[in-house]
Amino acid sequence: MAAFAFILIVIVAASSGAIFKPGDWYESLQKPAWTPPKWAFPVVWTLLYAAIAYAGWLVWSLAGWSLPILFWGLQIVVNALWSWMFFGLRRMRLALGDIALLWLSILGFIVTAWPVSDLAALLFLPYLVWVTTAGFLNYSVLRLNSRP
């Protein structure tokens, strides 16, 4: 039952990316040459969301309500808000702040989950790398498209 709950929470969070899509506005923006190809985003996020759900369930099954679970909950909420901020509101600065909080909450999960389950913590490392990349991309797009 708990595994289903973690999967459902992740699906709900991931749906924000389906609701708030890049669209014509994003396509019209200048982007750095190193921007990942469009196909990479759904592929990478699908794998990451599976790891996020499994890591959360793993920690929950070993420790129940705990500090790593609080970080897990924070990161999934902040994760869901990014697409709304960036694509929905078109507020790149606000979305960049969201990514900073997301990065810190992912790191918080890794650090606090490690004593509970090194596997759960390790499952979040690719997520941290991808969000770091997304943060640099968000910053670069903001910089390239800001008026002087």
C-alpha positions in Angstrom: 0.0 0.0 0.0 2.8 2.5 0.9 4.6 1.7 -2.4 1.4 2.6 -4.3 1.1 5.9 -2.3 4.7 6.9 -3.3 4.0 6.0 -6.9 0.8 8.0 -6.9 2.5 11.1 -5.3 5.2 11.0 -7.9 2.7 10.7 -10.7 0.7 13.7 -9.4 4.0 15.7 -9.2 5.1 14.7 -12.6 1.7 15.7 -14.1 2.6 19.3 -13.6 5.1 18.9 -16.5 2.2 17.5 -18.6 -0.1 20.4 -17.7 2.5 23.2 -18.0 4.3 22.4 -21.2 7.1 24.4 -22.9 5.1 25.4 -25.9 5.7 28.2 -28.4 6.9 30.7 -25.7 9.8 28.4 -24.6 10.6 27.6 -28.2 11.0 31.3 -29.0 13.6 31.8 -26.2 17.3 31.8 -26.8 18.9 28.7 -25.3 22.6 27.8 -24.8 24.2 25.4 -27.3 24.5 22.7 -24.7 20.7 22.5 -24.1 19.7 18.8 -24.0 17.6 17.6 -26.9 13.8 17.7 -26.4 13.6 13.9 -26.3 16.0 13.7 -23.3 13.6 15.4 -20.9 10.8 12.8 -20.8 13.2 9.9 -20.9 15.4 11.2 -18.0 12.4 12.4 -15.9 10.7 9.0 -16.3 13.8 7.2 -14.9 14.3 9.8 -12.2 10.6 9.7 -11.0 10.8 5.9 -10.8 14.0 6.3 -8.6 12.4 9.0 -6.5 9.3 6.9 -5.8 11.4 3.8 -4.9 13.8 5.8 -2.7 11.0 7.3 -0.8 9.2 4.0 -0.3 12.5 2.4 0.8 13.2 5.0 3.5 9.5 4.9 4.5 9.6 1.1 4.9 12.7 1.3 7.1 12.1 4.5 9.1 8.5 5.6 8.7 7.9 9.3 9.4 11.4 10.7 9.7 13.6 13.6 8.6 14.5 12.0 5.2 10.8 11.6 4.5 10.2 15.2 5.3 12.9 16.1 2.8 11.4 13.7 0.4 8.0 15.4 0.7 9.5 18.9 0.4 11.4 18.0 -2.8 8.4 16.4 -4.5 6.3 19.5 -3.8 9.0 21.9 -5.0 9.6 19.7 -8.0 6.0 19.9 -9.0 6.0 23.7 -8.7 8.8 24.3 -11.1 6.9 23.7 -14.4 4.1 25.9 -13.2 6.5 28.7 -12.3 8.7 28.5 -15.5 6.2 27.5 -18.2 2.9 28.5 -16.6 3.8 31.8 -15.0 6.8 32.4 -17.3 8.7 33.6 -14.2 12.2 32.4 -14.9 13.7 34.1 -11.8 11.1 32.5 -9.5 11.7 29.1 -11.1 15.4 29.5 -10.5 14.7 30.1 -6.8 12.5 27.0 -6.9 15.4 25.0 -8.4 17.7 26.2 -5.6 15.2 25.0 -3.0 14.8 21.8 -4.9 18.5 21.2 -5.0 18.8 21.8 -1.2 15.9 19.5 -0.5 17.4 16.7 -2.7 20.7 17.1 -0.9 18.9 17.1 2.5 17.3 13.8 1.5 20.6 12.3 0.5 22.3 13.3 3.7 19.6 12.2 6.0 18.6 9.1 4.1 22.1 7.7 3.9 22.1 6.3 7.5 18.7 4.7 6.8 19.4 3.3 3.3 22.5 4.0 1.3 20.6 2.7 -1.8 17.9 5.3 -1.3 20.5 8.0 -1.0 22.4 6.8 -4.0 19.2 6.7 -6.1 18.9 10.5 -5.6 22.4 11.3 -6.9 21.4 11.2 -10.6 18.5 13.4 -9.6 20.8 15.9 -8.0 23.0 15.9 -11.1 20.0 16.5 -13.4 18.6 19.3 -11.2 22.0 20.9 -11.2 22.0 20.8 -15.0 18.4 22.1 -15.0 19.5 25.0 -12.7 22.3 26.0 -15.0 19.9 25.8 -18.0 17.3 27.9 -16.2 19.9 30.5 -15.3 21.4 30.5 -18.9 18.0 30.9 -20.5 17.1 33.7 -18.1 20.4 35.4 -18.8 20.1 35.0 -22.6 16.6 36.4 -22.6 16.9 39.2 -20.0 16.7 42.8 -21.2 19.7 44.9 -20.4 
